[in-house]
Amino acid sequence: MTRAASSIPSNIAEGFRRRYSNEFRQFLHMSLGSIAELETQITIAQRLGYIDKTREETFLGELDKISRMTMGLIKKL
């Protein structure tokens, strides 16, 4: 979970430093993949009893916001 969570902003930062907007867009899409990976891991953590349902919903809500912001940025490029 830590790797997936840290990979979200890392991909955005790396893509931002690239020369071309197409490369930035590619890294934003990789960031969306990491968001999906983290969503899956959060759901698994809840099902295995590591976190409660309320915490799962909170985390997934935050990831949804981040995903929407990332998609908005992709559309603007």
Backbone bond lengths (Angstrom), bond angles and torsions (degrees), N, CA, C in turn:
res aa  C-N    CA-C-N  psi(-1)  N-CA   C-N-CA  omega(-1)  CA-C   N-CA-C  phi
1 M - - - 1.443 - - 1.536 110.56 -
2 T 1.317 115.21 -39.50 1.468 119.02 179.31 1.526 110.76 -62.66
3 R 1.333 116.00 -42.67 1.466 119.44 -179.51 1.522 110.90 -63.48
4 A 1.331 117.24 -45.44 1.466 120.71 -179.27 1.527 110.53 -64.58
5 A 1.344 116.15 -42.75 1.466 120.01 -178.93 1.529 111.75 -65.10
6 S 1.326 117.14 -40.79 1.467 118.94 -179.26 1.522 111.51 -75.54
7 S 1.309 117.05 -22.63 1.459 120.64 179.70 1.531 112.87 -72.59
8 I 1.335 117.54 -22.90 1.474 120.74 179.72 1.533 110.36 -62.19
9 P 1.341 119.56 -61.49 1.462 118.64 -179.80 1.525 113.16 -69.89
10 S 1.330 116.48 -27.20 1.472 118.93 179.30 1.524 111.11 -64.24
11 N 1.331 117.10 -42.94 1.469 120.10 177.69 1.523 111.51 -65.65
12 I 1.318 116.42 -38.36 1.476 119.37 178.18 1.529 109.66 -63.67
13 A 1.324 116.80 -45.57 1.467 120.51 -179.76 1.522 111.69 -63.75
14 E 1.324 116.10 -44.22 1.465 119.03 -179.52 1.526 110.97 -63.63
15 G 1.320 116.22 -43.84 1.462 119.79 179.30 1.510 112.66 -63.81
16 F 1.330 116.35 -37.05 1.458 120.80 179.70 1.524 111.35 -61.41
17 R 1.325 116.63 -33.94 1.467 120.81 -179.08 1.526 113.40 -80.39
18 R 1.314 116.72 -7.42 1.467 119.40 178.61 1.522 109.56 -71.98
19 R 1.302 115.59 162.81 1.455 120.84 -173.93 1.519 114.57 -77.89
20 Y 1.307 116.93 -31.47 1.463 120.28 -170.64 1.527 111.23 -120.28
21 S 1.325 115.17 146.83 1.459 119.41 -178.24 1.533 112.22 -63.91
22 N 1.335 117.82 -27.99 1.466 119.41 176.80 1.528 111.09 -63.80
23 E 1.320 116.20 -38.35 1.463 119.66 177.29 1.525 110.37 -67.76
24 F 1.328 116.46 -41.88 1.461 120.57 177.96 1.528 109.49 -59.64
25 R 1.311 116.35 -44.65 1.470 121.64 178.91 1.531 110.65 -58.75
26 Q 1.318 116.62 -42.12 1.463 120.95 179.21 1.535 110.71 -60.90
27 F 1.314 117.23 -43.11 1.459 120.50 179.32 1.523 111.71 -69.73
28 L 1.319 117.32 -32.16 1.466 119.86 174.93 1.526 110.32 -64.94
29 H 1.328 116.45 -38.56 1.465 119.73 176.37 1.533 110.80 -65.57
30 M 1.313 117.38 -37.18 1.471 119.68 175.93 1.527 109.88 -64.09
31 S 1.318 116.21 -37.00 1.453 120.70 177.13 1.534 110.64 -62.01
32 L 1.334 116.67 -40.55 1.465 120.35 176.09 1.526 111.35 -61.96
33 G 1.313 116.59 -36.30 1.463 120.49 175.76 1.520 111.64 -62.95
34 S 1.329 116.28 -40.23 1.463 120.39 177.62 1.527 111.14 -67.24
35 I 1.324 116.78 -35.01 1.462 120.77 175.90 1.530 109.46 -62.43
36 A 1.321 116.97 -45.63 1.465 121.00 179.08 1.526 110.83 -62.40
37 E 1.315 116.40 -40.47 1.462 120.99 178.30 1.529 110.49 -61.98
38 L 1.320 116.83 -44.16 1.462 120.87 -179.56 1.531 110.82 -67.63
39 E 1.326 117.42 -38.69 1.465 120.46 176.34 1.532 110.38 -57.49
40 T 1.313 115.91 -44.83 1.464 121.04 179.38 1.519 110.99 -62.18
41 Q 1.318 116.98 -44.04 1.460 120.99 -178.90 1.523 111.74 -66.02
42 I 1.321 116.76 -35.11 1.466 120.62 177.29 1.531 110.14 -66.34
43 T 1.320 116.47 -43.68 1.462 120.46 178.01 1.529 111.01 -61.71
44 I 1.312 116.47 -43.11 1.469 120.59 177.46 1.526 110.41 -62.59
45 A 1.329 116.67 -42.84 1.473 120.73 179.66 1.523 110.64 -60.08
46 Q 1.326 117.36 -39.52 1.469 120.36 178.52 1.526 110.57 -67.80
47 R 1.308 116.88 -44.23 1.470 120.41 -179.37 1.525 112.45 -64.31
48 L 1.328 116.58 -30.63 1.457 120.47 178.63 1.531 112.56 -86.06
49 G 1.326 116.21 -2.81 1.456 120.65 176.28 1.518 115.59 86.69
50 Y 1.325 118.04 12.42 1.466 120.65 178.90 1.533 111.80 -76.81
51 I 1.323 116.61 -30.13 1.467 121.17 176.28 1.525 107.92 -133.65
52 D 1.331 116.16 155.32 1.464 118.92 178.98 1.535 110.39 -85.74
53 K 1.320 115.31 170.53 1.471 121.73 -175.98 1.533 111.69 -61.74
54 T 1.323 117.12 -38.73 1.469 120.87 179.95 1.521 111.29 -62.27
55 R 1.320 116.04 -44.60 1.469 119.71 179.39 1.522 110.47 -66.01
56 E 1.336 117.37 -39.97 1.467 120.55 176.88 1.525 110.05 -58.05
57 E 1.323 117.10 -47.67 1.463 121.06 -179.46 1.521 111.82 -62.05
58 T 1.322 116.55 -38.99 1.468 120.66 178.11 1.525 110.61 -63.40
59 F 1.327 116.06 -49.53 1.465 120.24 179.78 1.524 111.65 -60.94
60 L 1.330 116.57 -45.53 1.465 119.96 -178.77 1.522 111.27 -65.65
61 G 1.332 116.98 -34.16 1.469 120.33 176.11 1.517 111.91 -63.87
62 E 1.326 115.93 -42.29 1.468 120.24 178.12 1.529 110.99 -65.52
63 L 1.323 116.47 -41.57 1.464 119.58 178.35 1.523 111.32 -65.20
64 D 1.325 116.92 -34.27 1.458 120.32 176.82 1.530 110.38 -62.58
65 K 1.326 117.02 -42.67 1.475 120.67 177.41 1.528 111.13 -61.47
66 I 1.329 115.89 -44.81 1.465 120.50 -179.89 1.525 110.15 -63.63
67 S 1.313 116.32 -41.22 1.463 121.15 178.65 1.528 111.25 -62.07
68 R 1.323 116.24 -43.65 1.476 120.13 179.12 1.530 111.57 -64.01
69 M 1.324 116.17 -40.67 1.474 119.30 178.19 1.527 110.51 -64.14
70 T 1.319 116.26 -41.28 1.468 120.72 179.98 1.527 110.12 -65.10
71 M 1.324 116.92 -44.13 1.471 119.90 178.29 1.529 110.87 -62.73
72 G 1.328 117.21 -38.27 1.465 120.59 176.97 1.521 111.45 -61.93
73 L 1.314 116.32 -40.74 1.465 120.15 178.60 1.525 110.70 -66.68
74 I 1.311 117.31 -40.15 1.472 120.67 177.74 1.519 110.02 -60.08
75 K 1.313 117.43 -43.00 1.467 121.53 -178.96 1.528 112.22 -65.29
76 K 1.334 116.39 -29.81 1.477 119.38 -179.10 1.523 112.68 -79.32
77 L 1.324 117.54 -16.23 1.476 119.87 -177.98 1.515 111.19 -82.46
